[in-house]
Amino acid sequence: MAWEIQVKVNENLYLRNPENSELGKNIVNHGVQMIDQMGLEEFTFKKLAARLKTNESSIYRYFESKHRLLLYFFEWYWRWMDYQLMFNTNNVSDPIEKINILLHVLMLKQDNMVVPGELMDKEALHRIVIKEASKTYLTKHVTEDNKKQFFKPYKDFNAKIAEIIHAYNPDYKYTRSLGSTVIEMVHFQYFFMQNLPSLTDFGTSKDENEIIAFLKELILSCKRN
């Protein structure tokens, strides 16, 4: 059974809510597709405007820069992932099972949510987060962006991972550090598996389940006998 949710994004990320107009919805929809296809560096509002057969200035009425558009996608993604984790672990008490669910959610193997009037290709969005997410915070204005709470959904999701790790091992001191490491390792290992296979043990098999097994072993190793 799929459950319908409404994803709310920080209003400071946009100048005009893209969900309230057809053009705004197309900006989001085609923006995801184009960044997925060409990468953030090659993507421009001029190219997006050409695809939408509109003026570049029209897009700037919604987002002040492509970095803000990327942040919009980043925040939307982590709010959606938070719903996924909450829904799938709601009636689960076993910490090890929660860890297993967490890793499947991070690998996009458990998706029980339907977004009304869904704008984005979530698999494309997942690929964007893997390849481009670090560009949202590896900037000179990261502190200012953090004060505006642009990274709150990401930090909230990491806090939930820390809670799961703490439930598994209450004596472990580095739950948040391990949580953020797991998130980044999911992304890096998937990217390496597809593009730089000699940096992983999964380059030949291309099996996402092996990444899950590796990370599960990593998390469980925080509890020594």
DAVENLIN-V931553 format. One record per residue. N is the residue number from 1. PHI is phi in radians with two decimals (none if undefined). PSI is psi in whole degrees, 0 to 359 (none if undefined). Layout:
n phi psi
N PHI PSI
N PHI PSI
//
This chain:
n phi psi
1 none 134
2 -1.71 143
3 -1.95 140
4 -1.58 133
5 -2.29 162
6 -2.05 118
7 -1.59 121
8 -1.80 130
9 -1.98 146
10 -0.88 124
11 -1.14 339
12 -1.31 354
13 -1.45 343
14 -2.31 158
15 -1.54 327
16 -2.43 133
17 -1.10 117
18 -1.17 342
19 -1.32 350
20 -1.69 4
21 -2.60 159
22 -1.15 319
23 -1.10 316
24 -1.05 317
25 -1.10 321
26 -1.20 325
27 -1.04 313
28 -1.16 311
29 -1.06 307
30 -1.32 332
31 -1.07 316
32 -1.05 312
33 -1.07 316
34 -1.26 320
35 -1.14 322
36 -1.08 319
37 -1.33 319
38 -2.01 350
39 1.51 157
40 -1.13 323
41 -1.09 318
42 -1.45 340
43 -1.29 135
44 -2.42 159
45 -1.15 330
46 -1.09 316
47 -1.18 321
48 -1.12 318
49 -1.08 320
50 -1.09 319
51 -1.15 323
52 -1.50 356
53 1.00 48
54 -2.39 180
55 -1.47 145
56 -1.01 324
57 -1.08 332
58 -1.14 324
59 -1.25 323
60 -1.17 347
61 -1.30 342
62 -1.77 317
63 -2.34 134
64 -1.32 343
65 -2.83 165
66 -1.23 337
67 -1.16 321
68 -1.17 323
69 -1.11 317
70 -1.08 318
71 -1.09 324
72 -1.05 313
73 -1.10 317
74 -1.05 312
75 -1.19 316
76 -0.98 315
77 -1.05 313
78 -1.30 332
79 -1.18 318
80 -1.11 317
81 -1.10 324
82 -1.08 317
83 -1.04 316
84 -1.05 312
85 -1.13 316
86 -1.08 314
87 -1.11 314
88 -1.34 341
89 -1.89 4
90 -0.96 317
91 -1.91 23
92 -1.85 127
93 -1.84 335
94 -1.28 118
95 -1.04 324
96 -1.17 322
97 -1.17 323
98 -1.11 321
99 -1.09 317
100 -1.09 317
101 -1.12 316
102 -0.93 312
103 -1.18 325
104 -1.19 324
105 -1.12 314
106 -1.10 331
107 -1.60 8
108 1.13 34
109 -1.77 0
110 -2.39 108
111 -2.35 101
112 -1.92 11
113 -1.92 139
114 -2.00 129
115 -1.71 123
116 -0.99 133
117 1.00 39
118 -0.88 128
119 -1.66 329
120 -1.97 146
121 -1.33 108
122 -1.21 332
123 -1.20 320
124 -1.12 319
125 -1.08 319
126 -1.04 317
127 -1.15 323
128 -1.11 315
129 -1.07 319
130 -1.08 316
131 -1.58 331
132 -2.11 350
133 -1.04 324
134 -1.10 338
135 -1.28 347
136 -1.30 329
137 -2.06 347
138 -1.48 66
139 -2.38 165
140 -1.27 339
141 -1.82 25
142 -1.09 323
143 -1.13 317
144 -1.11 316
145 -1.11 324
146 -1.17 322
147 -1.11 331
148 -1.46 2
149 1.17 30
150 -1.18 338
151 -1.82 7
152 -1.00 314
153 -1.05 322
154 -1.12 315
155 -1.19 323
156 -1.12 319
157 -1.12 318
158 -1.11 323
159 -1.09 325
160 -1.21 324
161 -1.10 317
162 -1.04 321
163 -1.11 320
164 -1.14 317
165 -1.14 320
166 -1.11 322
167 -1.13 325
168 -1.26 318
169 -2.48 94
170 -1.08 343
171 -1.58 354
172 -1.32 131
173 -1.58 347
174 -2.08 45
175 -1.13 318
176 -1.22 321
177 -1.13 318
178 -1.18 322
179 -1.05 309
180 -1.17 328
181 -1.13 318
182 -1.09 315
183 -1.00 310
184 -1.18 325
185 -1.20 325
186 -0.98 314
187 -1.21 313
188 -1.13 314
189 -1.14 323
190 -1.14 315
191 -1.12 315
192 -1.11 318
193 -0.99 321
194 -1.47 329
195 -2.11 327
196 -2.27 67
197 -1.06 336
198 -1.25 350
199 -1.55 2
200 -2.32 174
201 -1.75 10
202 -2.06 9
203 -1.12 329
204 -1.46 314
205 -1.33 330
206 0.94 34
207 -1.71 112
208 -1.09 332
209 -1.11 332
210 -1.23 325
211 -1.11 316
212 -1.04 315
213 -1.08 317
214 -1.07 312
215 -1.24 327
216 -1.12 317
217 -1.09 321
218 -1.08 313
219 -1.15 315
220 -1.15 337
221 -1.24 349
222 -1.25 351
223 -1.97 102
224 -1.59 147
225 -1.29 none
//
